Amino acid sequence: MNIKWTDKITNDELWRITKQKPIEIQIKRRKWNWIGHTLCKRTMEDEIRNTGRSWNEVKGIAGDCNAWKLFMDALCSTRSKKI
């Protein structure tokens, strides 16, 4: 970057040089990502209920990579609707 602490540059110039977005944009993006995550979780809870399992059961399965892979394979299988 070659910017010394004594150099005076604008925030816009700093963001351009560092390829960063202004902080207000970063905050807005994180807020909307969080909102999307929250809404996705609610959708997932409905899907989990449809499998006949509880949220805690699924969390437990997710803690074991092999069990999670088997669960996901069964969940996304085109052969059977039952998990």
N, C-alpha and C positions, 0 to 999 in steps of 0.2 A: 504494500500500500504506500509505503514511503511518506507517511504523514507523521510529522513531529508534533509533540504536545503543544508547541508554541504556535503551530499553524492555525489559522482561523479559516474554517470552512463551514458551510451551511449544513444543516442536518440533511437536507435533500442531497447534497453532494456526497456526504458520508454514506448515506443509504445506497446511492448509485455505485460508489466505489466498492462497498462491501457486498453489493448485490442483496441487500436486505430491504424489506418493506418497512414503511414507517410503523412505529409501535402501535398506533391506533388501528392500523389495518391488521397487524398481528393479533391484537386483542380481539378484534371483531371476528377474525377467522377462527380463533380458538373458542370463542363463545359459541359460534354457530356449529363448530365441530362437536362441542359438548352437547348442544341441543340435539343434534343429529344422533349422537351416541345414545342419549337418553331415550329418544323416540324409537331408535332401533331396538334398544333393550326391551321396551314395552312390547314391540312386535315379536321379539324373540320369546318373551314370556308366554304369549299366546301360542306360538308354535310349540314351545316346550309342553304346555298343557295338553296340546293335541297329541303329543307322543305318549301321554299317560305318565310322565315323570314330573318330579318337582324341580324347582330351580336349584335347590341344594343338591339333589341327585346329579344334575347336569354339571354343577360346579365341581362335585367330587370326581366325576368322570373326566372332566377337563384337566384335572391335576395329574392324570396318568396319560402320557402321550399315546401309548399303544391302545388303551381303552378308548380314548377320544377318537383315534383314527377309525377304530371299529364302529363306534357310535356314528361318526360322520358318514362312513360308508353305508351303514344301514339307513340312516336318515335320508341320504340322497339317492338311495337305490331306486331304480325304475322298476324293479321286479315286484316289490311288495310295499304296501302302504303301512304295514304294521311294523313297529320297532320293538 
